[in-house]
Amino acid sequence: MYEDERIEHASSIIEKHSISALPVIDSDHRVIGIVTSESISALFGKYD
């Protein structure tokens, strides 16, 4: 996923493809991070 995409999009991709993580890339297609299903769960848990 690109760095400016919404976290909901990452969550959708992770769920759809039954994977546990996605790389985050910048506009030059360099990996700058990773989003995991655990980090998404922790983030959404803060808003319950």
N, C-alpha and C positions, 0 to 999 in steps of 0.2 A: 504494500500500500504506500501511497505517497504521503509525505509528512503533513500535508494540508487536508487530508481526508478525515472525515468524522469517524470517531471511534465506533459508532454504530455500524458503519460499513465494514470495519475490521471484524467486528463481532459476527456479522452476517456471513462473511467469507469463512471464518473459522468454523462456524456451525455447519454451513452448507457442505464443506469439504472434509469435515471430521478431522481437523488438524488442531494442533495445540498452540501454534505460533505463526506469526507473519513477520517478514522483514519490513522495516520502514526505510524508504529510499527518498533521497532528495531529488531536485530537478535535474541533476547530472547523473542520476541513476546509481548513486553511491549509497551503500547501506549505512544508515546512520543510527539504527536502533532496531528493536524488536518489540512486538506487541504479543503478549501471551494471553491465553484464555484465563489464566490466574490473575493477571494484572487487570484485565477487563472486569472480571468478577469482583475484584477488590474495589475498583473504581465505582461500579454500579452499586455495590453494597454501601458505599458512603452516602448514597442518595435515597436509600429506602426509608 
